[in-house]
């Protein structure tokens, strides 16, 4: 049976410990654009889509209940 499996109690050598504790410098991306930057208002097409979904779900429920 192989005994080279690392478990929870496996010892860590000094080189691995140094690599794990090494500090890395981070930069902040000021010019980065995200999808959340564009704020969209609720328009007429959005209201139409909500009403359309309500109509179709109501008709499906009526068909299922009958």
Phi and psi restraints in degrees (value plus and minus 20) as a CYANA .aco file:
   2 UNK   PHI     -96.9   -56.9
   2 UNK   PSI     123.3   163.3
   3 UNK   PHI    -140.0  -100.0
   3 UNK   PSI      -0.2    39.8
   4 UNK   PHI    -114.6   -74.6
   4 UNK   PSI       1.2    41.2
   5 UNK   PHI    -104.9   -64.9
   5 UNK   PSI     110.3   150.3
   6 UNK   PHI    -103.6   -63.6
   6 UNK   PSI     100.8   140.8
   7 UNK   PHI    -126.0   -86.0
   7 UNK   PSI    -184.8  -144.8
   8 UNK   PHI     -91.6   -51.6
   8 UNK   PSI     -44.5    -4.5
   9 UNK   PHI    -120.8   -80.8
   9 UNK   PSI      -4.0    36.0
  10 UNK   PHI     -91.3   -51.3
  10 UNK   PSI     113.9   153.9
  11 UNK   PHI     -93.2   -53.2
  11 UNK   PSI     130.1   170.1
  12 UNK   PHI    -131.0   -91.0
  12 UNK   PSI     110.7   150.7
  13 UNK   PHI     -99.1   -59.1
  13 UNK   PSI     152.3   192.3
  14 UNK   PHI     -85.4   -45.4
  14 UNK   PSI     -56.6   -16.6
  15 UNK   PHI     -86.1   -46.1
  15 UNK   PSI     -62.2   -22.2
  16 UNK   PHI     -86.1   -46.1
  16 UNK   PSI     -57.7   -17.7
  17 UNK   PHI     -86.2   -46.2
  17 UNK   PSI     -60.9   -20.9
  18 UNK   PHI     -82.2   -42.2
  18 UNK   PSI     -61.4   -21.4
  19 UNK   PHI     -84.8   -44.8
  19 UNK   PSI     -58.3   -18.3
  20 UNK   PHI     -90.8   -50.8
  20 UNK   PSI     -52.5   -12.5
  21 UNK   PHI    -115.0   -75.0
  21 UNK   PSI     -17.5    22.5
  22 UNK   PHI     -88.6   -48.6
  22 UNK   PSI     111.6   151.6
  23 UNK   PHI    -104.9   -64.9
  23 UNK   PSI     114.6   154.6
  24 UNK   PHI    -132.9   -92.9
  24 UNK   PSI     121.3   161.3
  25 UNK   PHI    -103.7   -63.7
  25 UNK   PSI     117.3   157.3
  26 UNK   PHI    -135.0   -95.0
  26 UNK   PSI     128.1   168.1
  27 UNK   PHI    -133.6   -93.6
  27 UNK   PSI     127.8   167.8
  28 UNK   PHI    -119.5   -79.5
  28 UNK   PSI     103.4   143.4
  29 UNK   PHI    -105.7   -65.7
  29 UNK   PSI      80.9   120.9
  30 UNK   PHI     -97.0   -57.0
  30 UNK   PSI     -55.7   -15.7
  31 UNK   PHI    -108.2   -68.2
  31 UNK   PSI     -13.9    26.1
  32 UNK   PHI     -90.9   -50.9
  32 UNK   PSI     116.4   156.4
  33 UNK   PHI    -121.6   -81.6
  33 UNK   PSI     114.4   154.4
  34 UNK   PHI    -135.8   -95.8
  34 UNK   PSI     146.6   186.6
  35 UNK   PHI     -89.1   -49.1
  35 UNK   PSI     -42.8    -2.8
  36 UNK   PHI    -100.0   -60.0
  36 UNK   PSI     -25.6    14.4
  37 UNK   PHI     -88.4   -48.4
  37 UNK   PSI     -51.8   -11.8
  38 UNK   PHI    -109.6   -69.6
  38 UNK   PSI      86.2   126.2
  39 UNK   PHI    -111.5   -71.5
  39 UNK   PSI     104.0   144.0
  40 UNK   PHI    -129.9   -89.9
  40 UNK   PSI     116.6   156.6
  41 UNK   PHI    -105.5   -65.5
  41 UNK   PSI     140.2   180.2
  42 UNK   PHI     -99.5   -59.5
  42 UNK   PSI      91.7   131.7
  43 UNK   PHI    -125.6   -85.6
  43 UNK   PSI    -193.0  -153.0
  44 UNK   PHI     -86.0   -46.0
  44 UNK   PSI     -57.0   -17.0
  45 UNK   PHI     -88.0   -48.0
  45 UNK   PSI     -54.1   -14.1
  46 UNK   PHI     -86.8   -46.8
  46 UNK   PSI     -61.5   -21.5
  47 UNK   PHI     -83.7   -43.7
  47 UNK   PSI     -60.1   -20.1
  48 UNK   PHI     -82.6   -42.6
  48 UNK   PSI     -62.4   -22.4
  49 UNK   PHI     -84.6   -44.6
  49 UNK   PSI     -59.2   -19.2
  50 UNK   PHI     -84.0   -44.0
  50 UNK   PSI     -65.9   -25.9
  51 UNK   PHI     -84.6   -44.6
  51 UNK   PSI     -56.9   -16.9
  52 UNK   PHI     -84.6   -44.6
  52 UNK   PSI     -63.1   -23.1
  53 UNK   PHI     -84.2   -44.2
  53 UNK   PSI     -58.0   -18.0
  54 UNK   PHI     -86.5   -46.5
  54 UNK   PSI     -59.7   -19.7
  55 UNK   PHI     -84.5   -44.5
  55 UNK   PSI     -64.2   -24.2
  56 UNK   PHI     -90.2   -50.2
  56 UNK   PSI     -56.7   -16.7
  57 UNK   PHI     -91.4   -51.4
  57 UNK   PSI     -54.2   -14.2
  58 UNK   PHI     -87.4   -47.4
  58 UNK   PSI     -59.2   -19.2
  59 UNK   PHI     -89.1   -49.1
  59 UNK   PSI     -55.0   -15.0
  60 UNK   PHI     -86.1   -46.1
  60 UNK   PSI     -59.2   -19.2
  61 UNK   PHI     -86.8   -46.8
  61 UNK   PSI     -59.3   -19.3
  62 UNK   PHI     -83.8   -43.8
  62 UNK   PSI     -60.2   -20.2
  63 UNK   PHI     -86.9   -46.9
  63 UNK   PSI     -57.2   -17.2
  64 UNK   PHI     -92.4   -52.4
  64 UNK   PSI     -55.0   -15.0
  65 UNK   PHI     -97.5   -57.5
  65 UNK   PSI     -45.3    -5.3
